Amino acid sequence: MALADELAKKQRSISVAEFFEKNKHMLGFDSPTRGIITTIKEAIDNSLDACEEAEVLPDILVSVRKVGGDVYRVVVEDNGPGIVPDKMPAVFAKLLYGSRFHQVRQTRGQQGIGISAAVLYAQLTTGKPTLVISRTDAKSPAHKMTLVIKTETNEPEVLSHEEIDWVLPHGTRIELEFKSSMAAKKKMLEYLKYTSIVNPHARFRVEIDDESFTFDRVSHDVPPCPVAIKPHPYGIELGVLKRMTAASDLPLKEFLIESFSKVGEKTALEICAVAKLDSKVSANKLSLEQLNPLLEAMQTVKIPAPSALQCLSPITEELIVKGMEKEFQLDFIKARTRPSSVFGGNSFIVEAAIGYGGKLPVEGSAMLLRFANRVPLLYQQGACAITSAVSGVNWKAYGVSQQGLPMGPVLILVHVAATNVPFTSESKDAVASVPEVEKEVTLALQELGRDLKMFLSRRDKSKEQEDRARAICSVIPLIAQKVGEIVERPAPDTSLIEGRIMRRVVLKKGSSAGKILIRVDNYTTKDQEMALYDISGDSAGDATVPPDFVTEMDGEYTKIWKRLLHSGDNFEVTYTGAGGGIVDLQGIAENLKVVVDLDV
């Protein structure tokens, strides 16, 4: 008894703040390098969610500066709706406090752990409080607070609070100081770059010590904010059902209709019949023995999948392509948004994209970008179901070599949008193996693989045709020269013939009797955006087609004509002059051109 009494004296409850203080690795704060990435990630997630709920195009500032030794100050500022002062302490300095946990809809943050965990990490490594400034509208003052978390009770402590003038009419700013390392700089920029791809409506301004970066938006439309829906019967467990029925005095039929999505009167009556329960009995009168057959009936009766149109916000194929084109130079890019599906009563949509060539590394494995609810997943790639699904596709069937992941200049993007993403841990680094999700990822990638195979096949065929045409064109000038010698006349210009055979854009400049002629022929199969440059001592003041831009320096005139040249069309301009100088084309999409200067 003495030992039992002694052990009993040591037992006490543990607050969630104390738990995560000792287990910070579970939230992604397992190292100083990763800590700075996780802090920025959690703050940006909150900012993007808030801006979208307020239907505001996000303008987010991220600043990281060394303030001494190995201590860094991280600032994240947004132009969102702000936070009312009464809620600021709990939002930033109390774990498991949030507004989205009980909502069935797509959000980046959900448990109310992220930003408060960053505050906890900051005070754990430096002992310094967190500074928060927030303003809800231009007519009200901004509120400035310094906060810490009381770990013993998981309650916020406000060290100071004052009203101030602030440059932003509405928004929120958070400043934290903690120990870290700038070894995280590359990973930090990667995170922001990838975030801008899947949030094409957001602009990120980044300041790292004395360097500045901008990741601009490519869309000026705020994505529709997902609307919360009721839980689906297929995703309910017995304990949750017991709590829900205990809190309702409605008849069972009305309880089912009011509490769950996709349950109408007919479905509710069918559930009651299968469970052998009276539809008029009060829900809170049901015993545990009655709840078991009720739950079984709810999950066996055929019920339509929950609606994904309201509760999810996919990026869309068009914006995925725009976002990738903004950050990567690729020869080929395609995106797919799969139809909505469901697992365990949770709606989800899989989106994927594939890029090839361009400036991607030719050697090594493909670059894989994983996202969940518009948030990049930078760590634990090997433990992620997305990686497993990518590796499970037979890429050799699509003309790409493979060693687990596909090899070569390949970029694969996969985004899972869900009302409840099945992460493997609280740090939200990897998607768990859910068969329904893996199946949808595989189907999306197989569709893209077929598109890639078609592109590679056409490219190889075009290369073969070009090699043949090049061989022919190498002989044509020799034939023209020999013919000229036979008939004792100058060899004819064969550039136009070569252009037709090679399907090139041909630029030709010539002069005769004080007149300059410039002609561009588009023999390619595509329309071409061209910029024609002519640099010479001629002003081209009487040009038949006035240039779009003219500038003079040291007696030399730079003249530019910009045109969209349709396939098979030509552009021609003449003007009075002496000729000479330089002529060139820029902006040809296929990078196919022949420059012939006859003034030499």
Secondary structure, 3 states (H helix, E strand, C coil): CHHHHHHHHHCCCCCHHHHHHHCHHHHCCCCHHHHHHHHHHHHHHHHHHHHHHCCCCCEEEEEEEEEECCEEEEEEEECCCCCCCCCHHHHHHCCCCCCCCCCECCCCCCCCCHHHHHHHHHHHHCCCCEEEEEECCCCCCEEEEEEEEECCCCEEEEEEEEEECCCCCCEEEEEEEEECCHHHHHHHHHHHHHHHHHCCCCEEEEEECCEEEEECCCCCCCCCCCCCECCCHHHCCHHHHHHHHHCCCCEHHHHHHHHCCCCCHHHHHHHHHHHCCCCCCEHHHCCHHHHHHHHHHHHHCCCCCCCHHHHCCCCCHHHHHHHHHHHCCCCEEEEEECCCEEECCEEEEEEEEEEECCCCCCCCECEEEEEECCEECCCCHHHCHHHHHHHHCCHHHHCCCECCCEECCEEEEEEEEECCCCECCCCCCCECCCHHHHHHHHHHHHHHHHHHHHHHHHHHHHHHHHHHHHHHHHHHHHHHHHHHHHHCCCCCCCHHHHHHHHCCEEEEEEEECCEEEEEEEECCCCCEEEEEEEEECCCCCCCCCCCCEEEEECCEEEEEEEEEECCCCEEEEEEECCCCCEEEEECCCCCCEEEEECCC
